[in-house]
Amino acid sequence: MTDDPDRHAMKMAKKKAARDKIMATKTDERGLIIVHTGKGKGKSSAAFGMIFRCIAHGMPCAVVQFIKGGMSTGERDLILSKFSDVCAFHTMGEGFTWETQDRTRDTEMAQAAWAKAKELIRDESNKMVLLDEINIALRYDYLDINEVVQFLAEEKPHMTHVVLTGRNAKDELIEIADLVTEMELIKHPFRSGIKAQIGVEF
């Protein structure tokens, strides 16, 4: 780095020209398959950030929660109370697998959530559909990964974005995705005995 303002300006001008040249080649536009996975915190939080962007732009969108039960969360309560006209919200799970302890029931609930997800994705008025924690349902084989991949590849409308969250995303899903982000765990307060807190986790 240089302290010379003129040299800095010239360097930044070259960077901008190179960047503009790259950006000029990016002309395609289509709905994306987006996967948030990994052991770190922030998968659903980032996905809800995109849902709130859609809401802010008045773009119809939808959320299907696969595993999480009906507990109150900030994003759920806000969407249901203020934005239900632009964002459909369906909590279809009954809690995490270690809470329910009923594989048959969990499978039935995941299948019902997937049926609702397909309905919402097929509706071209929805510009984004968030499938929250679907990767957990796929990991435990409550859903058939091949069916999910085939549906996304063949039936997802061209301009619809679909966001899929949860740890341990299957390789088949990663393969067809346009954007995959892995949240890496470096530190987490839970390991220091700090419980999930309002405004941070829910």
Phi, psi and chi 1 to 4 in degrees:
 res  aa     phi    psi   chi1   chi2   chi3   chi4
   1 MET       -  144.4  -63.8  -61.1  -68.3      -
   2 THR  -115.1  148.7  176.9      -      -      -
   3 ASP   -88.9   -6.5  -67.8  -28.8      -      -
   4 ASP   -75.8  114.4 -176.2  -26.8      -      -
   5 PRO   -59.0  -38.1  -22.7   32.9      -      -
   6 ASP   -67.7  -44.8  -67.6  -25.6      -      -
   7 ARG   -63.2  -39.8  -73.9 -173.4   64.7 -170.8
   8 HIS   -62.8  -44.0  176.9   76.8      -      -
   9 ALA   -62.2  -41.4      -      -      -      -
  10 MET   -64.8  -41.4  -72.8  175.3   59.8      -
  11 LYS   -63.8  -44.0 -171.9  173.0 -178.1  179.9
  12 MET   -67.8  -34.9  -68.4  -57.8  107.8      -
  13 ALA   -63.5  -39.4      -      -      -      -
  14 LYS   -65.9  -41.0  -75.0 -178.5 -178.8  178.8
  15 LYS   -63.3  -41.1  -80.6 -168.0  173.9 -174.3
  16 LYS   -65.0  -42.1 -178.1 -179.9 -175.1  -45.5
  17 ALA   -61.8  -42.6      -      -      -      -
  18 ALA   -65.4  -41.7      -      -      -      -
  19 ARG   -64.6  -44.6  179.2   75.7  176.6  167.5
  20 ASP   -60.4  -37.6  -70.7  -12.9      -      -
  21 LYS   -64.2  -41.9 -173.5  175.5 -179.4  180.0
  22 ILE   -65.7  -45.8  -68.8  169.8      -      -
  23 MET   -63.2  -30.4  -66.1  -57.7  -69.1      -
  24 ALA   -65.1  -20.5      -      -      -      -
  25 THR   -88.1   -9.4   67.3      -      -      -
  26 LYS   -95.0   89.1  -47.3  -59.7 -179.3 -171.4
  27 THR  -116.9  -14.0   57.2      -      -      -
  28 ASP   -73.6  152.2 -165.8   12.8      -      -
  29 GLU  -145.2  126.5 -172.0  176.0    5.2      -
  30 ARG  -163.2  164.2   61.0 -175.1  168.7   87.8
  31 GLY   -67.5  138.1      -      -      -      -
  32 LEU  -104.4  150.4  -55.8  175.1      -      -
  33 ILE   -99.0  116.5  -62.1  171.6      -      -
  34 ILE  -118.9  128.4  -59.0  167.8      -      -
  35 VAL  -119.4  127.5  175.6      -      -      -
  36 HIS  -113.0  116.5  -67.0  174.2      -      -
  37 THR  -139.0 -173.0 -167.7      -      -      -
  38 GLY   105.5  167.0      -      -      -      -
  39 LYS   -84.8  -12.2  -66.2 -178.9  179.4  178.9
  40 GLY   -79.4  160.4      -      -      -      -
  41 LYS   -74.2  149.2  173.5 -179.7  159.9   37.9
  42 GLY   120.9   -0.2      -      -      -      -
  43 LYS   -66.1  -55.5  -62.3  175.2  -73.0  -66.7
  44 SER   -70.2  -37.3  -66.0      -      -      -
  45 SER   -58.5  -44.6  -59.6      -      -      -
  46 ALA   -66.1  -39.4      -      -      -      -
  47 ALA   -64.7  -41.5      -      -      -      -
  48 PHE   -67.6  -28.5  -85.1  105.9      -      -
  49 GLY   -58.7  -41.2      -      -      -      -
  50 MET   -70.2  -37.3  -72.3 -169.7  -73.5      -
  51 ILE   -60.5  -43.2  -74.9  -68.6      -      -
  52 PHE   -68.3  -29.0  -79.3  112.4      -      -
  53 ARG   -63.5  -44.9  -77.7  179.2  178.0  162.6
  54 CYS   -59.3  -46.4  -72.9      -      -      -
  55 ILE   -58.6  -43.7  -69.8  170.4      -      -
  56 ALA   -61.4  -31.2      -      -      -      -
  57 HIS   -90.8    5.2  -69.8  -66.9      -      -
  58 GLY    69.1   24.7      -      -      -      -
  59 MET   -92.6  120.7  -62.0  165.0   59.9      -
  60 PRO   -57.5  137.5  -24.1   34.7      -      -
  61 CYS  -150.7  177.0   51.8      -      -      -
  62 ALA  -153.8  155.3      -      -      -      -
  63 VAL  -129.9  133.8  176.7      -      -      -
  64 VAL  -123.4  121.0  178.6      -      -      -
  65 GLN   -99.1  121.2  -68.2 -169.0  -57.1      -
  66 PHE   -85.8  -38.8  -83.9   75.9      -      -
  67 ILE  -113.8  -42.3  -58.6  -64.5      -      -
  68 LYS   -61.2  136.8  -66.1  169.9 -177.7  171.4
  69 GLY   -80.9 -165.5      -      -      -      -
  70 GLY   -84.6   19.2      -      -      -      -
  71 MET   -63.4  151.8   70.2  170.4  -77.1      -
  72 SER   -68.7  129.1  173.0      -      -      -
  73 THR  -131.0  154.7   64.5      -      -      -
  74 GLY   -58.5  -46.6      -      -      -      -
  75 GLU   -66.7  -41.8   59.4  -89.0   18.2      -
  76 ARG   -64.2  -48.6  178.2  173.7  178.1  -99.1
  77 ASP   -62.8  -40.6  -66.2  -11.9      -      -
  78 LEU   -66.1  -45.3 -179.1   60.9      -      -
  79 ILE   -64.5  -45.2  -70.4  170.8      -      -
  80 LEU   -66.2  -34.4  -70.7  175.6      -      -
  81 SER   -86.0  -29.0   66.0      -      -      -
  82 LYS  -119.0  -26.7  -57.3  -72.3 -173.2 -176.6
  83 PHE  -130.3   22.2  -55.5  111.9      -      -
  84 SER   -65.9  -16.8   59.0      -      -      -
  85 ASP   -74.9  -21.8   58.4  -31.7      -      -
  86 VAL  -114.4  -18.2   68.9      -      -      -
  87 CYS  -133.3  112.6 -177.1      -      -      -
  88 ALA   -76.2  134.7      -      -      -      -
  89 PHE  -127.9  120.3 -157.4  112.0      -      -
  90 HIS  -127.3  109.9  -59.3  -87.0      -      -
  91 THR   -92.6  107.0  -59.1      -      -      -
  92 MET  -107.0   -9.4  -51.3  -75.2  -70.8      -
  93 GLY   -90.4  171.7      -      -      -      -
  94 GLU  -122.7   16.9  -65.9 -176.9  -33.6      -
  95 GLY   121.1  169.0      -      -      -      -
  96 PHE   -68.1  157.4  -72.2   97.6      -      -
  97 THR   -57.2  -34.0   50.8      -      -      -
  98 TRP   -74.3  -14.3   58.2   85.7      -      -
  99 GLU   -88.5  -42.7  -66.9  170.0  -19.3      -
 100 THR   -75.8  -43.3   61.2      -      -      -
 101 GLN    56.4   30.8  -58.6  174.9   22.3      -
 102 ASP  -138.6   93.5 -174.3  -19.6      -      -
 103 ARG   -61.6  -41.1 -179.5  175.4  177.1   81.4
 104 THR   -61.7  -46.7  -60.3      -      -      -
 105 ARG   -65.6  -42.2 -180.0   65.9  175.3  163.4
 106 ASP   -60.6  -40.5  -72.5  -17.5      -      -
 107 THR   -65.1  -43.4  -58.7      -      -      -
 108 GLU   -61.0  -43.7  -70.7  172.0   -5.0      -
 109 MET   -66.3  -40.1  -64.6  -58.9  -67.5      -
 110 ALA   -65.1  -39.4      -      -      -      -
 111 GLN   -64.5  -40.2  -67.0  -73.1  -21.2      -
 112 ALA   -65.6  -39.7      -      -      -      -
 113 ALA   -65.2  -40.0      -      -      -      -
 114 TRP   -65.6  -38.9  175.8 -125.1      -      -
 115 ALA   -61.5  -42.7      -      -      -      -
 116 LYS   -65.8  -40.5  174.1   57.2   70.1  174.6
 117 ALA   -60.6  -45.6      -      -      -      -
 118 LYS   -61.5  -40.4  -70.5 -170.5  -72.0 -174.2
 119 GLU   -60.2  -45.2  173.2 -169.1  -34.5      -
 120 LEU   -69.9  -37.9  -66.9  165.2      -      -
 121 ILE   -68.5  -39.3  -67.4  167.8      -      -
 122 ARG   -65.1  -25.1  -74.7 -177.1  177.7  122.3
 123 ASP   -75.6  103.2 -178.8   -7.4      -      -
 124 GLU   -66.0  -11.0  -65.8 -170.7   30.8      -
 125 SER   -71.5  -23.2   67.2      -      -      -
 126 ASN   -79.1  117.8  -72.5  -41.6      -      -
 127 LYS   -83.4  -23.1  -57.3  -53.1  179.7 -171.0
 128 MET  -147.5  138.6  177.8  178.7  -73.4      -
 129 VAL  -127.9  123.2  179.6      -      -      -
 130 LEU   -97.7  122.8  166.1   55.4      -      -
 131 LEU  -105.9   87.6  -51.2 -177.8      -      -
 132 ASP   -77.6  124.0 -167.4   32.9      -      -
 133 GLU    67.9   20.1  -57.6  -69.7   -0.6      -
 134 ILE   -62.8  -29.0 -170.7  174.6      -      -
 135 ASN   -63.1  -28.7  -70.6  -23.6      -      -
 136 ILE   -68.9  -43.9  -54.6  -60.4      -      -
 137 ALA   -62.0  -37.1      -      -      -      -
 138 LEU   -71.1  -38.6  -70.9  166.0      -      -
 139 ARG   -60.1  -40.5  176.2 -172.6 -178.3 -170.7
 140 TYR   -89.7    8.6  -71.8  108.2      -      -
 141 ASP    61.2   30.4  -62.7  -40.7      -      -
 142 TYR   -71.1  -25.4  -61.3  157.8      -      -
 143 LEU  -125.2  154.4  -57.6  173.8      -      -
 144 ASP   -87.0  115.3 -179.0   -8.9      -      -
 145 ILE   -58.3  -36.5 -177.2   60.6      -      -
 146 ASN   -65.0  -37.3  -64.6  -45.2      -      -
 147 GLU   -67.4  -42.1  179.4 -168.3  -14.6      -
 148 VAL   -63.7  -46.5  171.1      -      -      -
 149 VAL   -63.3  -43.6  165.2      -      -      -
 150 GLN   -63.6  -42.1 -177.7  175.9    3.2      -
 151 PHE   -61.5  -47.6  175.5   84.1      -      -
 152 LEU   -63.3  -38.1  -67.6  173.0      -      -
 153 ALA   -73.3  -33.2      -      -      -      -
 154 GLU  -109.2  -26.4  -62.5  178.6    3.9      -
 155 GLU  -116.6  -15.8  -66.0 -166.3   48.7      -
 156 LYS   -62.8  126.8 -178.4 -173.4   77.0   65.3
 157 PRO   -57.6  150.4  -25.5   35.1      -      -
 158 HIS   -57.0  -37.3 -177.9   67.8      -      -
 159 MET  -103.5   11.9  -68.9  -54.7  -62.9      -
 160 THR   -94.0  128.6  -58.8      -      -      -
 161 HIS   -88.9  136.7  -55.9  -65.1      -      -
 162 VAL  -125.0  125.5  178.4      -      -      -
 163 VAL  -111.5  128.4 -173.5      -      -      -
 164 LEU  -121.8  124.9  -53.2   96.2      -      -
 165 THR  -117.2  166.1   72.2      -      -      -
 166 GLY   124.1  153.2      -      -      -      -
 167 ARG   -63.5  161.8  -67.2 -176.3  178.0 -158.8
 168 ASN    55.3   48.6  -57.4  111.5      -      -
 169 ALA   -57.9  137.1      -      -      -      -
 170 LYS   -68.9  147.6  -64.1 -100.5 -172.2  176.0
 171 ASP   -57.6  -37.2  -69.5  -19.0      -      -
 172 GLU   -62.9  -35.9  -63.1   92.2  -30.7      -
 173 LEU   -72.4  -43.2 -177.3   59.5      -      -
 174 ILE   -59.7  -37.2  -70.0  172.0      -      -
 175 GLU   -62.0  -39.5  179.7   66.8   25.9      -
 176 ILE   -91.0  -10.8   66.8  157.2      -      -
 177 ALA   -70.1  151.5      -      -      -      -
 178 ASP   -89.3  -30.3  -59.8  -71.3      -      -
 179 LEU  -141.1  121.6  172.7   60.1      -      -
 180 VAL  -127.9  126.5  179.9      -      -      -
 181 THR  -122.1  128.8  -60.6      -      -      -
 182 GLU  -106.0  118.4 -177.3  173.1    7.3      -
 183 MET   -80.4  115.8  -51.1  -64.6 -174.2      -
 184 GLU   -92.2  131.6 -178.1 -179.0   -4.1      -
 185 LEU   -84.1  119.1  175.9   61.2      -      -
 186 ILE  -108.8  -50.6  -63.2  174.6      -      -
 187 LYS  -141.6  149.3  -67.9 -179.7   74.1  173.0
 188 HIS  -145.5  133.8 -162.3  -67.1      -      -
 189 PRO   -63.2  -24.1   21.2  -32.2      -      -
 190 PHE   -56.7  -35.7 -173.0   76.4      -      -
 191 ARG   -70.9  -15.0  -68.3 -177.9  171.3 -179.5
 192 SER  -101.2   12.5  -58.2      -      -      -
 193 GLY    87.0   13.1      -      -      -      -
 194 ILE   -96.3  126.1  -60.1  171.1      -      -
 195 LYS   -78.5  166.9   66.7 -179.8 -177.3  178.3
 196 ALA   -59.7  136.7      -      -      -      -
 197 GLN  -123.9  146.7  -61.6 -179.0   81.0      -
 198 ILE   -60.4  137.4 -170.0  167.8      -      -
 199 GLY    88.4  -17.7      -      -      -      -
 200 VAL  -109.5  -55.4  178.7      -      -      -
 201 GLU   -97.5  -25.4  -83.3   84.0   16.9      -
 202 PHE  -152.0      -   59.2   92.1      -      -
